Amino acid sequence: MAGATPDSASAETTYRSARVPLLLPTWLVIGVFLILPVALMAVYSFLTKEMRGGVIWEFSLAAYDQFFINRGLFGDEPPTLEWTYLTVFGRSILQAAIATVLCLLIGFPTAWFIATRPPETRGVWLFLITVPYWVNLLIRTVSLRFLIRENGPLNDALLGAGVISQPLALINTDFAVQLGLFYSYLPFMVLPIYAAVERYNFAWSEAAADLYASRWVTLREIVLPIVKPGIIAGCLLVFIPSLGAFLAPNLLGGAKNFMIGSLIEEQFKKSLGNWPFGAAVSMILMSLVLILLMLYARSAARQETR
Amino acid sequence: MTCAVDIRTVTKTYGTFTALHGVSLSIRDNEFFTLLGPSGCGKTTLLRMMAGFEDVTKGEILLFGQNIASLEPNHRPVNTVFQQYALFPHMSVIDNVGFGLKMKGWSKEKRRTRAGEMLEMVHLTDFADRLPAQLSGGQQQRVALARALAPQPKVLLLDEPLSALDLKLRQAMRMELKQLQEDTGITFIFVTHDQEEALTMSNRIAVMSAGHIQQIGSPQDIYESPLNRFVADFIGDTNLLQVEVAAISGDQAQVILPGGQRVACSTATTEKGTHHLSIRPERVTLVPIGSGLQAVVEQVIYLGTDLQVLVRLDGGTAMQVRIQNAARTEVPSPGTRVGLQLEEGAARLLAD
């Protein structure tokens, strides 16, 4: 690349001096609405619970102890690993992973379809993708509940068409939760992949075919590596909120399909809650997500320097 | 000589639009063949049909005698240099060059060796590990060339490969391309709208317009003996004058200019009547009044190496003449009466 000329150097200086005032609003927003609440949660997780919700300002590891260690019902047995909450985590990760894969399987072809339409009609398709977002997530999830319940329209239609003879028990299943997550987060998969595919130059595919690559090999060696950043962004945008989701598991999954989000929500709801425990679960969830992100960043960096 | 590509009455339609009207064309082995024409003439469509990116609506394309209509692009022994190069952005230069070999199942060592040789050939050995985005346009162009040549195709297709380069680089690349073609002995099929490119590099040129081939011939044929108005006008500068044919015998004719002056010329038509006469401006010399065609100088435009002299023939027809801007050239001043001497090959009667 060309070296910095005196002109661009002075432009750099101007840019630097303007940087602080330009970034100040962003810093403020991030500070007040992200760092501060997270810090508060971190502090809460190490405090003692107040019986009717809230906290007592007294250091305690009780929340983390409750999460990881089992001392029996009355707290007098030898400590063993507590599986209750880890199981909830495991199930949540599995549910979120399945939802992510579902979103990818449907979202990638959808994004591809939109990105390969003529430019003047792409806007319409993208607009249609965002239409569900005009309705509140809660209402959409409740509607889904009505749609798939035992005597809901879906079962009625399938019964009417003679596909099934007994109504399907869809509600309160893992499937219902995955459906809810898939439906809630599909656009988060479509949009970043669309952005990546839109920048994809189809002459690359032609060049690959010209150099004896079959369609499949072209997809594997050329298309996927080039649009990979979009796919990864989409997967993260679906996986992370799915992991902490509470509406879909609460409304569609019922009691036995409990996920982390519901667990956390419960701790802050009503007077029965345990704030430090809710905060601790949040911190553990956040650490998990951060670890995943760091692993991804590391593998991405390794690939750069390959 | 063997025929590398044989195009037999190929037609291409898109809905109601016909891009190619029954085009026939034979390209010889080891030939540098150029498809030349303005944008929209069908030249790129024809090239893409050879590569396999477009279906043939009617007719057939033979590659060394084999009909390739049913072959997918990845099964055709031809490679393409794309207009915007289409280098794979996520692969290093050497991986780009080796991609075709990898697809052909070459081992990693053999691939690296061949790709290295290819890079040496295009003088990019030091850039093997860069990404395409880290190269200049001219370097990317050469990578694209090396990538397409690495699998040793029988035919190399080049889709306006020089159009994205600046003038100086373009001129240098012309010589390099020509040299490369002679060294490798691979048949090059080159698409361009730039007549200078076509004239300097090609063994033969097919001039195309509106989905038809207007003329096929060597650069000299095309320039010196254009068949019709389109070719005469598209290749080089020319004066097109509407004339009346007085006499035709064989390839020679006598025509009458609008002002009544007579001119002897070669002819591309055998029909009498009204036709167009092409007079190449650089094949006309200014002589003292009394001999040649009588005219008045209207304007002299300074072009550096040349002077463009705009004249009006007696009878009212405007014409341009080019004279060299040599040290001893007498620059005619506007208003002077001059004679125009047509040199051998200056004038040609055209079919329409």
Interface residues (C-beta under 8 A of the other chain):
Chain A: M1 N201 A203 W204 E206 A207 A208 A209 D210 L211 Y212 A213 S214 V217 E221 I222 P225 I226
Chain B: A51 G52 F53 E72 P73 N74 H75 V78 N79 T80 F82 Q84 A86 L87 F88 P89 H90 F99 G100 M103 K104 Q134 R147 A148 P151
